[in-house]
Amino acid sequence: MLLRALAATFVLLMSAPPAHADSSSRTLASYYERHMALDGEVAHGWIGRGQPQRLRSGVVQVGVGRDAFFALLVDGTLLTWGDAPDAAATLMHGVRQFAVGASGWFAIDGAGVLWHGAGTSGVPQRIAEGVVAACIGDSADYYITGDGTLYVSGLAHRGQYGDGKLTATPGFVASARDVLAVRAHTGHAIHLRRDGVVMGTGGNRYGPLSSHGLGDKADRWGKIFSGATAIATGSRHSLAIRSDASLWAWGEGFEIEPTRLFDHVTAVAAGNSATIARSADGVLWQWDGGGAPRRLTLR
């Protein structure tokens, strides 16, 4: 019985969809004060504590930067705009998934090649092959290859590499193994291992890594949570969805140790202080720095 249960858990984890953009799902996005959500193939966006507004149709993934919205269209075109979706700029064609953050944007094409771009002009730079997921934080960037190897490049002063380094190295270097998803934000990062364990490294003044390095930083990956199928992290807090569809949170606005926040959750994203989640009935919820959630209406 135990072996069957363990096998079933492993299959669930391996079949779970990888994290996209800056959340647990390509249908939600949150970064600082900008948020997006998909309703079918219709993208909605809002800022801060506002209500979602319809922005564009024909979308299969949403993402946000600090000052812009991003959308991946059905035909593989990656777009971005500020406050006017009708004036969107085309960043790249043939995109399968993307990620956005401080250094610009990542795009993974249909062949698994990872590209990096900054702004709306210039030619994207080819970074790596065989990539299945990627993430851009505020100080370091990450990608995962098909064999589960996690690579990192960027600043290391807060322990972002997770291997004890506090000085950056040229180019991307391997940082962890057996990784399914990675999320990063202001000087910290978390990743989801294939066995459902959530690991964290980097700055931890406010608790986004739970008690691991609390008060300053952790310079090596350490265990935070177990039994997870998806993760998200914001500026000062982190979240995980467990295999029973329960949502757990830790960091500023919540307890330092992971605490059950909500049930029947299918996706979650985290921004500066906001948490956006979609429940199994399709309803969107937003927490603003903890407290009780409010229901969002897609117009």
C-alpha positions as CSV (number, residue, x, y, z in Angstrom):
1,M,0.0,0.0,0.0
2,L,2.8,2.4,0.9
3,L,4.7,1.7,-2.3
4,R,1.5,2.3,-4.4
5,A,0.8,5.5,-2.6
6,L,4.4,6.8,-3.1
7,A,4.2,5.8,-6.8
8,A,0.9,7.6,-7.2
9,T,2.4,10.7,-5.7
10,F,5.4,10.6,-8.0
11,V,3.2,10.3,-11.1
12,L,1.1,13.2,-9.9
13,L,4.2,15.4,-9.5
14,M,5.7,14.4,-12.8
15,S,2.5,15.1,-14.6
16,A,1.8,18.4,-13.0
17,P,2.2,21.3,-15.4
18,P,5.4,23.3,-14.9
19,A,5.3,26.9,-13.6
20,H,5.2,29.6,-16.2
21,A,6.0,33.3,-16.2
22,D,5.9,34.5,-12.5
23,S,3.2,32.2,-11.1
24,S,2.2,28.6,-10.8
25,S,0.2,28.8,-14.0
26,R,0.3,30.5,-17.4
27,T,-3.2,31.7,-16.6
28,L,-2.2,34.1,-13.8
29,A,0.6,36.7,-13.4
30,S,1.6,39.2,-10.7
31,Y,4.7,41.3,-10.3
32,Y,4.9,44.3,-7.9
33,E,1.5,46.0,-8.5
34,R,0.5,44.7,-11.9
35,H,-1.7,41.6,-12.3
36,M,-3.1,39.6,-15.1
37,A,-5.5,36.7,-15.5
38,L,-6.8,34.6,-18.3
39,D,-10.5,33.7,-18.8
40,G,-10.5,31.2,-21.6
41,E,-8.3,33.0,-24.2
42,V,-9.2,36.5,-23.0
43,A,-6.6,38.4,-21.0
44,H,-7.6,40.7,-18.2
45,G,-5.3,43.1,-16.3
46,W,-5.4,45.4,-13.3
47,I,-3.1,47.4,-11.0
48,G,-3.0,47.3,-7.2
49,R,-6.4,46.7,-5.7
50,G,-8.4,47.5,-8.7
51,Q,-10.8,45.3,-10.6
52,P,-9.7,43.3,-13.7
53,Q,-10.4,44.8,-17.1
54,R,-10.5,43.0,-20.4
55,L,-7.3,43.7,-22.4
56,R,-6.9,41.3,-25.3
57,S,-8.3,38.0,-26.8
58,G,-6.6,35.1,-28.4
59,V,-4.1,34.7,-25.5
60,V,-2.7,31.5,-24.1
61,Q,-0.3,32.9,-21.4
62,V,-0.1,36.2,-19.5
63,G,2.8,37.9,-17.8
64,V,3.7,41.2,-16.2
65,G,6.8,43.4,-15.8
66,R,7.0,46.3,-13.4
67,D,5.7,48.7,-16.0
68,A,4.2,46.6,-18.7
69,F,1.8,43.8,-19.6
70,F,2.8,40.8,-21.7
71,A,0.7,38.2,-23.6
72,L,1.5,35.1,-25.6
73,L,-1.0,34.7,-28.5
74,V,-2.4,31.4,-29.8
75,D,-0.1,31.6,-32.8
76,G,3.1,31.9,-30.7
77,T,3.5,35.7,-30.9
78,L,4.8,37.4,-27.8
79,L,3.5,40.9,-27.2
80,T,4.0,43.7,-24.7
81,W,2.4,47.0,-23.9
82,G,2.1,49.6,-21.2
83,D,-1.4,51.0,-20.7
84,A,-2.6,50.6,-24.3
85,P,-3.0,47.0,-25.6
86,D,-3.9,48.4,-29.0
87,A,-0.3,49.7,-29.2
88,A,1.3,46.4,-28.3
89,A,4.9,45.7,-29.6
90,T,5.8,42.3,-31.0
91,L,8.8,40.8,-29.2
92,M,9.2,37.4,-30.8
93,H,7.4,34.8,-32.9
94,G,7.4,31.0,-32.4
95,V,7.2,31.2,-28.6
96,R,6.0,28.3,-26.5
97,Q,6.3,30.0,-23.1
98,F,7.9,33.1,-21.5
99,A,9.0,34.7,-18.3
100,V,9.4,38.4,-17.3
101,G,11.5,40.2,-14.7
102,A,14.1,42.9,-13.9
103,S,16.6,41.9,-16.7
104,G,14.0,41.7,-19.4
105,W,12.2,38.7,-20.8
106,F,12.8,35.0,-21.5
107,A,11.2,33.1,-24.3
108,I,11.3,29.3,-24.9
109,D,10.6,28.4,-28.5
110,G,9.1,25.1,-29.8
111,A,12.5,23.5,-30.0
112,G,13.3,24.2,-26.4
113,V,15.8,27.0,-27.1
114,L,15.8,29.7,-24.5
115,W,16.1,33.3,-25.7
116,H,16.6,36.5,-23.7
117,G,15.5,40.0,-24.7
118,A,15.5,43.4,-23.1
119,G,13.0,46.1,-24.0
120,T,11.1,46.1,-27.3
121,S,14.1,46.6,-29.7
122,G,17.1,44.6,-30.5
123,V,17.6,40.9,-31.4
124,P,17.0,38.3,-28.6
125,Q,20.1,36.5,-27.4
126,R,20.2,32.7,-27.6
127,I,21.0,31.4,-24.1
128,A,20.6,27.6,-23.9
129,E,19.0,24.5,-25.5
130,G,16.8,21.8,-24.0
131,V,15.1,24.2,-21.7
132,V,11.7,23.4,-20.2
133,A,11.1,26.3,-17.8
134,A,12.6,29.7,-16.9
135,C,12.3,32.5,-14.4
136,I,13.6,36.1,-14.1
137,G,13.9,37.6,-10.7
138,D,14.9,41.0,-9.5
139,S,18.6,40.1,-9.2
140,A,19.2,36.7,-10.7
141,D,17.8,34.6,-13.6
142,Y,17.1,30.9,-13.7
143,Y,16.3,28.1,-16.2
144,I,15.7,24.4,-16.0
145,T,16.7,21.8,-18.6
146,G,14.8,18.6,-19.5
147,D,16.9,16.5,-17.1
148,G,15.9,18.7,-14.1
149,T,19.1,20.7,-13.8
150,L,18.6,24.3,-12.5
151,Y,21.0,27.0,-13.9
152,V,21.4,30.5,-12.5
153,S,23.1,33.7,-13.5
154,G,23.1,37.2,-11.9
155,L,23.9,38.7,-8.5
156,A,25.0,36.3,-5.8
157,H,25.4,38.7,-2.8
158,R,22.2,37.5,-1.1
159,G,22.9,33.8,-1.8
160,Q,20.9,33.6,-5.0
161,Y,23.0,30.8,-6.4
162,G,22.2,28.5,-3.6
163,D,25.7,26.8,-3.6
164,G,27.4,29.0,-1.0
165,K,28.7,31.6,-3.6
166,L,28.3,35.3,-2.6
167,T,30.1,36.5,-5.8
168,A,28.6,36.3,-9.3
169,T,30.2,34.1,-11.9
170,P,30.3,34.7,-15.7
171,G,27.4,33.1,-17.5
172,F,24.9,30.5,-16.2
173,V,26.1,27.8,-13.8
174,A,24.4,24.6,-12.5
175,S,22.8,25.2,-9.1
176,A,20.5,22.2,-8.3
177,R,19.2,18.9,-9.6
178,D,15.8,17.2,-10.0
179,V,14.0,20.6,-10.3
180,L,10.5,20.9,-11.7
181,A,9.9,24.7,-11.3
182,V,11.7,27.8,-10.1
183,R,10.4,31.2,-8.9
184,A,12.5,34.2,-7.9
185,H,11.9,37.8,-6.7
186,T,13.8,40.4,-4.6
187,G,17.1,38.7,-3.8
188,H,15.6,35.2,-3.1
189,A,14.4,32.2,-5.0
190,I,12.5,29.0,-4.4
191,H,12.4,25.9,-6.5
192,L,10.1,22.8,-6.6
193,R,11.9,19.5,-6.7
194,R,10.4,16.5,-8.5
195,D,9.7,14.8,-5.1
196,G,7.4,17.7,-4.1
197,V,9.9,19.5,-1.8
198,V,10.1,23.3,-2.0
199,M,13.7,24.6,-1.5
200,G,14.8,28.2,-1.0
201,T,17.9,30.4,-1.0
202,G,18.8,34.0,-0.9
203,G,17.6,37.0,1.2
204,N,15.2,36.3,3.9
205,R,14.6,39.4,6.0
206,Y,10.8,39.1,5.8
207,G,10.3,35.3,5.6
208,P,9.8,34.3,1.9
209,L,12.1,31.4,2.7
210,S,10.2,30.6,6.0
211,S,12.7,30.1,8.8
212,H,15.6,29.1,6.5
213,G,18.2,31.9,7.0
214,L,15.5,34.1,8.6
215,G,16.7,37.6,9.5
216,D,19.3,37.9,6.8
217,K,20.0,35.4,4.1
218,A,20.6,31.7,3.3
219,D,23.5,31.1,0.9
220,R,22.5,27.5,0.2
221,W,19.3,25.8,-0.9
222,G,17.3,24.6,2.1
223,K,14.1,22.7,2.6
224,I,11.0,24.8,3.3
225,F,7.9,22.7,2.5
226,S,6.9,19.3,1.2
227,G,4.1,17.7,-0.8
228,A,3.8,20.6,-3.2
229,T,2.8,20.5,-6.9
230,A,3.2,24.2,-7.7
231,I,4.9,27.3,-6.3
232,A,4.9,31.1,-6.5
233,T,6.9,33.9,-4.8
234,G,6.5,37.6,-4.4
235,S,8.6,40.4,-3.0
236,R,8.4,39.2,0.6
237,H,6.2,36.1,0.7
238,S,5.9,32.7,-1.0
239,L,3.2,30.2,-1.7
240,A,2.7,26.6,-2.6
241,I,-0.2,24.4,-3.8
242,R,-0.2,21.0,-2.2
243,S,-1.3,17.8,-3.9
244,D,-4.7,18.0,-2.1
245,A,-5.2,21.4,-3.8
246,S,-4.7,23.4,-0.6
247,L,-2.9,26.7,-0.8
248,W,-0.1,27.5,1.7
249,A,1.6,30.8,2.4
250,W,4.5,32.1,4.4
251,G,6.4,35.4,4.8
252,E,5.3,39.0,5.3
253,G,1.5,39.2,5.8
254,F,1.4,35.6,6.9
255,E,3.1,33.3,9.4
256,I,6.8,32.6,9.1
257,E,6.1,28.8,9.0
258,P,3.9,27.7,6.1
259,T,0.2,28.1,6.9
260,R,-2.8,26.7,5.2
261,L,-4.5,29.7,3.4
262,F,-7.3,28.3,1.1
263,D,-8.7,25.1,-0.3
264,H,-9.5,23.8,-3.8
265,V,-6.9,26.0,-5.5
266,T,-5.7,25.4,-9.1
267,A,-3.3,28.4,-9.6
268,V,-1.6,31.1,-7.6
269,A,0.6,34.2,-8.3
270,A,2.3,36.6,-6.0
271,G,3.3,40.3,-6.4
272,N,4.6,42.9,-4.0
273,S,2.2,42.2,-1.2
274,A,-0.7,40.8,-3.3
275,T,-1.6,37.1,-3.7
276,I,-3.9,36.1,-6.6
277,A,-5.4,32.6,-6.7
278,R,-8.0,30.8,-8.8
279,S,-10.2,28.2,-7.1
280,A,-11.5,25.0,-8.7
281,D,-14.8,26.7,-9.5
282,G,-13.0,29.3,-11.6
283,V,-13.4,32.2,-9.2
284,L,-10.5,34.6,-8.8
285,W,-9.4,35.7,-5.3
286,Q,-7.0,38.4,-4.1
287,W,-5.3,38.9,-0.8
288,D,-3.7,42.3,-0.2
289,G,-0.9,41.7,2.3
290,G,-2.7,38.9,4.1
291,G,-6.0,39.1,5.8
292,A,-9.2,37.9,4.2
293,P,-9.4,37.5,0.4
294,R,-11.7,39.5,-1.9
295,R,-13.5,38.1,-4.9
296,L,-12.5,39.5,-8.3
297,T,-14.8,39.8,-11.2
298,L,-13.6,39.4,-14.8
299,R,-15.5,42.0,-16.9
